Amino acid sequence: MDRRGFLKSTLYIVLPGVFVTGLALIGYSGGRRTYKPSERISLPPPRYESNVSVEYALKVRRSVREYEDKPLTLEQVSQLLWAAQGITEKRYGFRTAPSAGATYPLEVYIVVKKNSVIGLSEGIYHYLPREHGLELIKAGDYSRELMEACLGQEWVLQAAVNIVITAIYERTTWRYGERGRIRYVHMEVGHVGQNIYLQCVSLGLGCVVIGAFYDSRVKEILGVDEEPLYVIPVGVKKGGW
Ligand SMILES: Cc1cc2nc3c(=O)[nH]c(=O)nc-3n(C[C@H](O)[C@H](O)[C@H](O)COP(=O)(O)O)c2cc1C
């Protein structure tokens, strides 16, 4: 698709505000989930300032695979999820990461170990961008199963939490066809991954994006019929940045 084609297909969501909201509502938004959320948790609001510049974060960012044996705070989890998919413009629902045609095909989950986040019990939680909250979709510690699904990569088990990003391709392909599947959705998860890397530096945390895993096993662990694209272990970085 050339630039004109992309702009043309995008214009109709940018122009009339009412129409865009309607499109977001009637556009493909579902996934096929087998879980029934059992508990909702409000996250503390994100903060928009820090002493770490974006330039510094870009300079020092590295993939980190060793972590302190320390829990994360709920504020840190809130900040990470906001960096991943937080809503930064309420009227149209625009987010921290760009999205082709604002179709937002990505869903974000966290896999929490026992005593690894202060104020959260072990379980798998789904991030709700609109509410900036979490819904518990499965209670229990799934970090070992997740490590095994990630070909035994130990940092999955060592991390305080694992962020899992999945895609519901249809949200993007109903508008952009196959190009949405082979390009746009995957570009988008890269934006989200980098947001998380940079936010980690600012919080004194470390993470690594993981692409090597058995798709079907990650799906089974989450209990969703969505395509997992990244597993991202996060923990307190040894020695700080
Ligand atoms: C698409 C993608 C998949 C990756 N998969 C893994 C992985 O499965 N396991 C892992 O430890 N690192 C993984 N990485 C991290 C890379 O190994 C890392 O980015 C690379 O070694 C460069 O190091 P840096 O991130 O510290 O600059 C992946 C990175 C990308 C972009």
The ligand as an SDF file (V2000), in Angstrom:
LIG
                    3D

 31 33  0  0  0  0  0  0  0  0999 V2000
   12.0930  -10.0740   18.1250 C   0  0  0  0  0  0  0  0  0  0  0  0
   13.0640  -10.3430   19.2440 C   0  0  0  0  0  0  0  0  0  0  0  0
   13.0640  -11.5820   19.8500 C   0  0  0  0  0  0  0  0  0  0  0  0
   13.9320  -11.8300   20.9160 C   0  0  0  0  0  0  0  0  0  0  0  0
   13.8600  -13.0320   21.5490 N   0  0  0  0  0  0  0  0  0  0  0  0
   14.6500  -13.2630   22.6270 C   0  0  0  0  0  0  0  0  0  0  0  0
   14.5360  -14.4760   23.3490 C   0  0  0  0  0  0  0  0  0  0  0  0
   13.7520  -15.3610   23.0290 O   0  0  0  0  0  0  0  0  0  0  0  0
   15.3280  -14.6260   24.4450 N   0  0  0  0  0  0  0  0  0  0  0  0
   16.2060  -13.6690   24.8570 C   0  0  0  0  0  0  0  0  0  0  0  0
   16.8790  -13.8790   25.8740 O   0  0  0  0  0  0  0  0  0  0  0  0
   16.3430  -12.5150   24.1700 N   0  0  0  0  0  0  0  0  0  0  0  0
   15.5870  -12.2770   23.0860 C   0  0  0  0  0  0  0  0  0  0  0  0
   15.6770  -11.0820   22.4200 N   0  0  0  0  0  0  0  0  0  0  0  0
   16.6060  -10.0450   22.8940 C   0  0  0  0  0  0  0  0  0  0  0  0
   17.8660   -9.9750   22.0260 C   0  0  0  0  0  0  0  0  0  0  0  0
   18.6720  -11.1100   22.2820 O   0  0  0  0  0  0  0  0  0  0  0  0
   18.6450   -8.6760   22.3540 C   0  0  0  0  0  0  0  0  0  0  0  0
   17.8310   -7.5680   22.0260 O   0  0  0  0  0  0  0  0  0  0  0  0
   19.9500   -8.6040   21.5750 C   0  0  0  0  0  0  0  0  0  0  0  0
   20.8740   -9.5590   22.0600 O   0  0  0  0  0  0  0  0  0  0  0  0
   20.5920   -7.2180   21.6670 C   0  0  0  0  0  0  0  0  0  0  0  0
   20.8480   -6.8870   23.0280 O   0  0  0  0  0  0  0  0  0  0  0  0
   20.2370   -5.5730   23.7090 P   0  0  0  0  0  0  0  0  0  0  0  0
   18.7440   -5.6880   23.6920 O   0  0  0  0  0  0  0  0  0  0  0  0
   20.7920   -5.5840   25.1060 O   0  0  0  0  0  0  0  0  0  0  0  0
   20.7000   -4.3880   22.9330 O   0  0  0  0  0  0  0  0  0  0  0  0
   14.8460  -10.8230   21.3490 C   0  0  0  0  0  0  0  0  0  0  0  0
   14.8210   -9.5710   20.7210 C   0  0  0  0  0  0  0  0  0  0  0  0
   13.9430   -9.3280   19.6780 C   0  0  0  0  0  0  0  0  0  0  0  0
   13.9230   -7.9590   19.0550 C   0  0  0  0  0  0  0  0  0  0  0  0
  1  2  1  0
  2  3  1  0
  2 30  2  0
  3  4  2  0
  4  5  1  0
  4 28  1  0
  5  6  2  0
  6  7  1  0
  6 13  1  0
  7  8  2  0
  7  9  1  0
  9 10  1  0
 10 11  2  0
 10 12  1  0
 12 13  2  0
 13 14  1  0
 14 15  1  0
 14 28  1  0
 15 16  1  0
 16 17  1  0
 16 18  1  0
 18 19  1  0
 18 20  1  0
 20 21  1  0
 20 22  1  0
 22 23  1  0
 23 24  1  0
 24 25  2  0
 24 26  1  0
 24 27  1  0
 28 29  2  0
 29 30  1  0
 30 31  1  0
M  END
$$$$
